[in-house]
């Protein structure tokens, strides 16, 4: 399940300067996370970006969690 979600995220230097995006789009993980932080629901985000699926939002959250766990490890060394 985890790998399936993470496959929805891609980083390509040719797309949005290499920022992680929802695969096949130019929508960054950062934007999805900001919308959630400001209180938007999954349904509201999907209404704004109808090409998204709920699993894309879950993938953005999981990607951020995994990224932060790596940052924590790197900072400790």
N, CA, C and O atoms as a printed pandas DataFrame, in Angstrom:
     atom_number atom_name residue_name chain_id  residue_number  x_coord  y_coord  z_coord
0              1         N          UNK        A               1    0.833   -1.199    0.000
1              2        CA          UNK        A               1    0.000    0.000    0.000
2              3         C          UNK        A               1    0.872    1.256    0.000
3              4         O          UNK        A               1    0.624    2.193   -0.758
4              5         N          UNK        A               2    1.913    1.264    0.873
5              6        CA          UNK        A               2    2.775    2.435    0.972
6              7         C          UNK        A               2    3.470    2.734   -0.355
7              8         O          UNK        A               2    3.497    3.881   -0.802
8              9         N          UNK        A               3    4.025    1.710   -0.974
9             10        CA          UNK        A               3    4.707    1.917   -2.253
10            11         C          UNK        A               3    3.748    2.382   -3.332
11            12         O          UNK        A               3    4.103    3.218   -4.163
12            13         N          UNK        A               4    2.530    1.843   -3.325
13            14        CA          UNK        A               4    1.534    2.278   -4.304
14            15         C          UNK        A               4    1.241    3.761   -4.155
15            16         O          UNK        A               4    1.099    4.472   -5.150
16            17         N          UNK        A               5    1.149    4.231   -2.915
17            18        CA          UNK        A               5    0.899    5.650   -2.697
18            19         C          UNK        A               5    2.091    6.479   -3.148
19            20         O          UNK        A               5    1.921    7.485   -3.836
20            21         N          UNK        A               6    3.277    6.075   -2.773
21            22        CA          UNK        A               6    4.467    6.859   -3.110
22            23         C          UNK        A               6    4.729    6.898   -4.610
23            24         O          UNK        A               6    5.375    7.829   -5.092
24            25         N          UNK        A               7    4.246    5.915   -5.355
25            26        CA          UNK        A               7    4.378    5.931   -6.813
26            27         C          UNK        A               7    3.572    7.051   -7.446
27            28         O          UNK        A               7    3.785    7.385   -8.612
28            29         N          UNK        A               8    2.650    7.635   -6.695
29            30        CA          UNK        A               8    1.838    8.738   -7.206
30            31         C          UNK        A               8    2.593   10.073   -7.190
31            32         O          UNK        A               8    2.121   11.070   -7.738
32            33         N          UNK        A               9    3.767   10.076   -6.555
33            34        CA          UNK        A               9    4.571   11.294   -6.449
34            35         C          UNK        A               9    5.794   11.152   -7.350
35            36         O          UNK        A               9    6.421   10.093   -7.391
36            37         N          UNK        A              10    6.128   12.214   -8.067
37            38        CA          UNK        A              10    7.322   12.182   -8.899
38            39         C          UNK        A              10    8.086   13.492   -8.766
39            40         O          UNK        A              10    7.512   14.549   -8.505
40            41         N          UNK        A              11    9.384   13.389   -8.953
41            42        CA          UNK        A              11   10.256   14.565   -9.008
42            43         C          UNK        A              11   11.045   14.481  -10.300
43            44         O          UNK        A              11   11.754   13.507  -10.553
44            45         N          UNK        A              12   10.910   15.515  -11.107
45            46        CA          UNK        A              12   11.595   15.567  -12.396
46            47         C          UNK        A              12   12.101   16.988  -12.575
47            48         O          UNK        A              12   11.312   17.931  -12.515
48            49         N          UNK        A              13   13.399   17.164  -12.795
49            50        CA          UNK        A              13   13.940   18.518  -12.943
50            51         C          UNK        A              13   13.253   19.341  -14.035
51            52         O          UNK        A              13   13.313   20.570  -14.018
52            53         N          UNK        A              14   12.605   18.667  -14.981
53            54        CA          UNK        A              14   11.919   19.368  -16.074
54            55         C          UNK        A              14   10.507   19.814  -15.691
55            56         O          UNK        A              14    9.868   20.555  -16.437
56            57         N          UNK        A              15   10.020   19.369  -14.536
57            58        CA          UNK        A              15    8.655   19.699  -14.092
58            59         C          UNK        A              15    8.747   20.449  -12.776
59            60         O          UNK        A              15    9.246   19.908  -11.789
60            61         N          UNK        A              16    8.279   21.670  -12.748
61            62        CA          UNK        A              16    8.229   22.493  -11.530
62            63         C          UNK        A              16    9.585   22.539  -10.813
63            64         O          UNK        A              16    9.661   22.479   -9.586
64            65         N          UNK        A              17   10.655   22.647  -11.618
65            66        CA          UNK        A              17   12.012   22.773  -11.076
66            67         C          UNK        A              17   12.422   21.595  -10.192
67            68         O          UNK        A              17   13.274   21.737   -9.316
68            69         N          UNK        A              18   11.813   20.433  -10.426
69            70        CA          UNK        A              18   12.177   19.242   -9.669
70            71         C          UNK        A              18   11.441   19.070   -8.359
71            72         O          UNK        A              18   11.691   18.112   -7.628
72            73         N          UNK        A              19   10.527   19.995   -8.047
73            74        CA          UNK        A              19    9.742   19.819   -6.819
74            75         C          UNK        A              19    8.878   18.568   -6.964
75            76         O          UNK        A              19    8.458   18.235   -8.072
76            77         N          UNK        A              20    8.609   17.875   -5.867
77            78        CA          UNK        A              20    7.732   16.706   -5.960
78            79         C          UNK        A              20    6.312   17.135   -6.328
79            80         O          UNK        A              20    5.749   18.062   -5.745
80            81         N          UNK        A              21    5.760   16.438   -7.303
81            82        CA          UNK        A              21    4.412   16.719   -7.794
82            83         C          UNK        A              21    3.592   15.439   -7.809
83            84         O          UNK        A              21    4.130   14.335   -7.732
84            85         N          UNK        A              22    2.285   15.609   -7.910
85            86        CA          UNK        A              22    1.403   14.476   -8.138
86            87         C          UNK        A              22    1.684   13.991   -9.559
87            88         O          UNK        A              22    1.603   14.770  -10.509
88            89         N          UNK        A              23    2.012   12.719   -9.705
89            90        CA          UNK        A              23    2.413   12.149  -10.998
90            91         C          UNK        A              23    1.430   12.544  -12.102
91            92         O          UNK        A              23    0.213   12.466  -11.937
92            93         N          UNK        A              24    1.994   12.966  -13.222
93            94        CA          UNK        A              24    1.180   13.317  -14.383
94            95         C          UNK        A              24    0.582   14.707  -14.315
95            96         O          UNK        A              24   -0.205   15.084  -15.184
96            97         N          UNK        A              25    0.944   15.483  -13.287
97            98        CA          UNK        A              25    0.407   16.838  -13.144
98            99         C          UNK        A              25    1.555   17.799  -12.847
99           100         O          UNK        A              25    2.712   17.392  -12.749
100          101         N          UNK        A              26    1.222   19.059  -12.709
101          102        CA          UNK        A              26    2.171   20.066  -12.264
102          103         C          UNK        A              26    1.779   20.579  -10.874
103          104         O          UNK        A              26    2.242   21.632  -10.436
104          105         N          UNK        A              27    0.930   19.828  -10.199
105          106        CA          UNK        A              27    0.479   20.189   -8.857
106          107         C          UNK        A              27    1.478   19.659   -7.840
107          108         O          UNK        A              27    1.681   18.450   -7.724
108          109         N          UNK        A              28    2.106   20.586   -7.093
109          110        CA          UNK        A              28    3.141   20.175   -6.151
110          111         C          UNK        A              28    2.550   19.618   -4.862
111          112         O          UNK        A              28    1.441   19.961   -4.452
112          113         N          UNK        A              29    3.332   18.754   -4.250
113          114        CA          UNK        A              29    2.990   18.226   -2.928
114          115         C          UNK        A              29    2.830   19.397   -1.956
115          116         O          UNK        A              29    1.942   19.391   -1.104
116          117         N          UNK        A              30    3.687   20.381   -2.091
117          118        CA          UNK        A              30    3.657   21.564   -1.235
118          119         C          UNK        A              30    2.288   22.243   -1.251
119          120         O          UNK        A              30    1.769   22.605   -0.195
120          121         N          UNK        A              31    1.706   22.418   -2.417
121          122        CA          UNK        A              31    0.394   23.073   -2.521
122          123         C          UNK        A              31   -0.675   22.238   -1.830
123          124         O          UNK        A              31   -1.517   22.772   -1.109
124          125         N          UNK        A              32   -0.640   20.928   -2.050
125          126        CA          UNK        A              32   -1.629   20.049   -1.410
126          127         C          UNK        A              32   -1.515   20.161    0.110
127          128         O          UNK        A              32   -2.526   20.279    0.802
128          129         N          UNK        A              33   -0.297   20.125    0.626
129          130        CA          UNK        A              33   -0.089   20.214    2.072
130          131         C          UNK        A              33   -0.540   21.568    2.623
131          132         O          UNK        A              33   -1.146   21.631    3.693
132          133         N          UNK        A              34   -0.250   22.636    1.907
133          134        CA          UNK        A              34   -0.687   23.965    2.361
134          135         C          UNK        A              34   -2.201   24.042    2.440
135          136         O          UNK        A              34   -2.747   24.581    3.403
136          137         N          UNK        A              35   -2.877   23.512    1.442
137          138        CA          UNK        A              35   -4.335   23.547    1.448
138          139         C          UNK        A              35   -4.891   22.777    2.652
139          140         O          UNK        A              35   -5.838   23.226    3.297
140          141         N          UNK        A              36   -4.305   21.634    2.944
141          142        CA          UNK        A              36   -4.732   20.880    4.126
142          143         C          UNK        A              36   -4.443   21.666    5.402
143          144         O          UNK        A              36   -5.269   21.693    6.314
144          145         N          UNK        A              37   -3.278   22.301    5.469
145          146        CA          UNK        A              37   -2.894   23.077    6.656
146          147         C          UNK        A              37   -3.847   24.241    6.889
147          148         O          UNK        A              37   -4.114   24.602    8.035
148          149         N          UNK        A              38   -4.358   24.826    5.820
149          150        CA          UNK        A              38   -5.285   25.953    5.949
150          151         C          UNK        A              38   -6.727   25.502    6.162
151          152         O          UNK        A              38   -7.645   26.322    6.196
152          153         N          UNK        A              39   -6.918   24.179    6.307
153          154        CA          UNK        A              39   -8.229   23.680    6.698
154          155         C          UNK        A              39   -9.107   23.158    5.579
155          156         O          UNK        A              39  -10.253   22.780    5.821
156          157         N          UNK        A              40   -8.596   23.130    4.362
157          158        CA          UNK        A              40   -9.418   22.578    3.286
158          159         C          UNK        A              40   -9.544   21.069    3.468
159          160         O          UNK        A              40   -8.603   20.404    3.899
160          161         N          UNK        A              41  -10.693   20.550    3.142
161          162        CA          UNK        A              41  -10.924   19.113    3.219
162          163         C          UNK        A              41  -10.453   18.457    1.918
163          164         O          UNK        A              41  -10.198   19.133    0.921
164          165         N          UNK        A              42  -10.346   17.148    1.951
165          166        CA          UNK        A              42   -9.994   16.415    0.729
166          167         C          UNK        A              42  -10.988   16.721   -0.375
167          168         O          UNK        A              42  -10.600   16.937   -1.523
168          169         N          UNK        A              43  -12.273   16.741   -0.031
169          170        CA          UNK        A              43  -13.301   16.995   -1.043
170          171         C          UNK        A              43  -13.169   18.397   -1.641
171          172         O          UNK        A              43  -13.378   18.574   -2.841
172          173         N          UNK        A              44  -12.825   19.392   -0.822
173          174        CA          UNK        A              44  -12.646   20.749   -1.339
174          175         C          UNK        A              44  -11.444   20.823   -2.282
175          176         O          UNK        A              44  -11.493   21.490   -3.315
176          177         N          UNK        A              45  -10.385   20.142   -1.917
177          178        CA          UNK        A              45   -9.192   20.137   -2.773
178          179         C          UNK        A              45   -9.504   19.462   -4.099
179          180         O          UNK        A              45   -9.109   19.952   -5.157
180          181         N          UNK        A              46  -10.204   18.348   -4.047
181          182        CA          UNK        A              46  -10.563   17.630   -5.273
182          183         C          UNK        A              46  -11.516   18.470   -6.128
183          184         O          UNK        A              46  -11.466   18.404   -7.356
184          185         N          UNK        A              47  -12.364   19.243   -5.498
185          186        CA          UNK        A              47  -13.255   20.132   -6.256
186          187         C          UNK        A              47  -12.433   21.181   -7.003
187          188         O          UNK        A              47  -12.754   21.533   -8.137
188          189         N          UNK        A              48  -11.368   21.682   -6.363
189          190        CA          UNK        A              48  -10.495   22.668   -7.007
190          191         C          UNK        A              48   -9.611   22.036   -8.088
191          192         O          UNK        A              48   -9.274   22.678   -9.082
192          193         N          UNK        A              49   -9.249   20.790   -7.878
193          194        CA          UNK        A              49   -8.374   20.061   -8.805
194          195         C          UNK        A              49   -9.041   18.725   -9.141
195          196         O          UNK        A              49   -8.659   17.691   -8.594
196          197         N          UNK        A              50  -10.026   18.739  -10.028
197          198        CA          UNK        A              50  -10.829   17.535  -10.278
198          199         C          UNK        A              50  -10.049   16.338  -10.816
199          200         O          UNK        A              50  -10.569   15.222  -10.817
200          201         N          UNK        A              51   -8.827   16.541  -11.267
201          202        CA          UNK        A              51   -8.016   15.420  -11.744
202          203         C          UNK        A              51   -7.408   14.633  -10.587
203          204         O          UNK        A              51   -6.867   13.548  -10.800
204          205         N          UNK        A              52   -7.491   15.163   -9.367
205          206        CA          UNK        A              52   -6.939   14.476   -8.191
206          207         C          UNK        A              52   -7.864   13.387   -7.695
207          208         O          UNK        A              52   -9.076   13.418   -7.906
208          209         N          UNK        A              53   -7.256   12.424   -7.029
209          210        CA          UNK        A              53   -8.005   11.395   -6.314
210          211         C          UNK        A              53   -7.596   11.465   -4.852
211          212         O          UNK        A              53   -6.543   12.009   -4.523
212          213         N          UNK        A              54   -8.415   10.924   -3.991
213          214        CA          UNK        A              54   -8.096   10.954   -2.556
214          215         C          UNK        A              54   -6.747   10.299   -2.267
215          216         O          UNK        A              54   -6.023   10.741   -1.376
216          217         N          UNK        A              55   -6.410    9.260   -3.005
217          218        CA          UNK        A              55   -5.114    8.613   -2.797
218          219         C          UNK        A              55   -3.952    9.543   -3.153
219          220         O          UNK        A              55   -2.859    9.385   -2.608
220          221         N          UNK        A              56   -4.157   10.499   -4.044
221          222        CA          UNK        A              56   -3.115   11.474   -4.354
222          223         C          UNK        A              56   -2.828   12.342   -3.133
223          224         O          UNK        A              56   -1.675   12.666   -2.850
224          225         N          UNK        A              57   -3.864   12.708   -2.427
225          226        CA          UNK        A              57   -3.706   13.526   -1.221
226          227         C          UNK        A              57   -3.010   12.718   -0.126
227          228         O          UNK        A              57   -2.120   13.220    0.561
228          229         N          UNK        A              58   -3.425   11.468    0.025
229          230        CA          UNK        A              58   -2.757   10.587    0.990
230          231         C          UNK        A              58   -1.286   10.417    0.620
231          232         O          UNK        A              58   -0.419   10.389    1.495
232          233         N          UNK        A              59   -1.010   10.305   -0.665
233          234        CA          UNK        A              59    0.370   10.145   -1.125
234          235         C          UNK        A              59    1.194   11.381   -0.776
235          236         O          UNK        A              59    2.354   11.252   -0.384
236          237         N          UNK        A              60    0.622   12.566   -0.911
237          238        CA          UNK        A              60    1.330   13.800   -0.568
238          239         C          UNK        A              60    1.677   13.820    0.921
239          240         O          UNK        A              60    2.782   14.207    1.301
240          241         N          UNK        A              61    0.746   13.409    1.746
241          242        CA          UNK        A              61    1.000   13.359    3.195
242          243         C          UNK        A              61    2.079   12.335    3.529
243          244         O          UNK        A              61    2.979   12.612    4.321
244          245         N          UNK        A              62    1.988   11.164    2.931
245          246        CA          UNK        A              62    2.976   10.124    3.189
246          247         C          UNK        A              62    4.354   10.554    2.699
247          248         O          UNK        A              62    5.353   10.325    3.381
248          249         N          UNK        A              63    4.415   11.171    1.532
249          250        CA          UNK        A              63    5.688   11.648    1.005
250          251         C          UNK        A              63    6.327   12.642    1.977
251          252         O          UNK        A              63    7.522   12.560    2.263
252          253         N          UNK        A              64    5.529   13.572    2.477
253          254        CA          UNK        A              64    6.050   14.569    3.420
254          255         C          UNK        A              64    6.562   13.901    4.690
255          256         O          UNK        A              64    7.621   14.269    5.198
256          257         N          UNK        A              65    5.834   12.937    5.198
257          258        CA          UNK        A              65    6.261   12.226    6.409
258          259         C          UNK        A              65    7.576   11.490    6.168
259          260         O          UNK        A              65    8.481   11.542    7.001
260          261         N          UNK        A              66    7.680   10.811    5.040
261          262        CA          UNK        A              66    8.909   10.082    4.719
262          263         C          UNK        A              66   10.076   11.046    4.530
263          264         O          UNK        A              66   11.185   10.775    4.990
264          265         N          UNK        A              67    9.834   12.160    3.864
265          266        CA          UNK        A              67   10.877   13.154    3.635
266          267         C          UNK        A              67   11.381   13.708    4.967
267          268         O          UNK        A              67   12.588   13.834    5.173
268          269         N          UNK        A              68   10.464   14.034    5.860
269          270        CA          UNK        A              68   10.856   14.573    7.153
270          271         C          UNK        A              68   11.609   13.543    7.982
271          272         O          UNK        A              68   12.520   13.906    8.727
272          273         N          UNK        A              69   11.259   12.295    7.874
273          274        CA          UNK        A              69   11.981   11.280    8.637
274          275         C          UNK        A              69   13.414   11.172    8.144
275          276         O          UNK        A              69   14.319   10.924    8.941
276          277         N          UNK        A              70   13.638   11.352    6.856
277          278        CA          UNK        A              70   14.999   11.344    6.312
278          279         C          UNK        A              70   15.767   12.577    6.734
279          280         O          UNK        A              70   16.957   12.491    7.036
280          281         N          UNK        A              71   15.107   13.726    6.760
281          282        CA          UNK        A              71   15.745   14.966    7.181
282          283         C          UNK        A              71   16.208   14.852    8.627
283          284         O          UNK        A              71   17.301   15.303    8.971
284          285         N          UNK        A              72   15.389   14.257    9.464
285          286        CA          UNK        A              72   15.725   14.088   10.862
286          287         C          UNK        A              72   16.979   13.233   11.015
287          288         O          UNK        A              72   17.847   13.529   11.836
288          289         N          UNK        A              73   17.064   12.175   10.220
289          290        CA          UNK        A              73   18.236   11.298   10.269
290          291         C          UNK        A              73   19.480   12.048    9.801
291          292         O          UNK        A              73   20.546   11.916   10.403
292          293         N          UNK        A              74   19.352   12.826    8.743
293          294        CA          UNK        A              74   20.498   13.566    8.213
294          295         C          UNK        A              74   20.957   14.646    9.199
295          296         O          UNK        A              74   22.158   14.877    9.343
296          297         N          UNK        A              75   20.032   15.297    9.864
297          298        CA          UNK        A              75   20.368   16.360   10.809
298          299         C          UNK        A              75   21.079   15.795   12.036
299          300         O          UNK        A              75   21.907   16.475   12.643
300          301         N          UNK        A              76   20.760   14.562   12.399
301          302        CA          UNK        A              76   21.355   13.956   13.588
302          303         C          UNK        A              76   22.828   13.580   13.364
303          304         O          UNK        A              76   23.597   13.460   14.318
304          305         N          UNK        A              77   23.202   13.400   12.116
305          306        CA          UNK        A              77   24.589   12.982   11.816
306          307         C          UNK        A              77   25.467   14.155   11.722
307          308         O          UNK        A              77   26.664   14.011   11.477
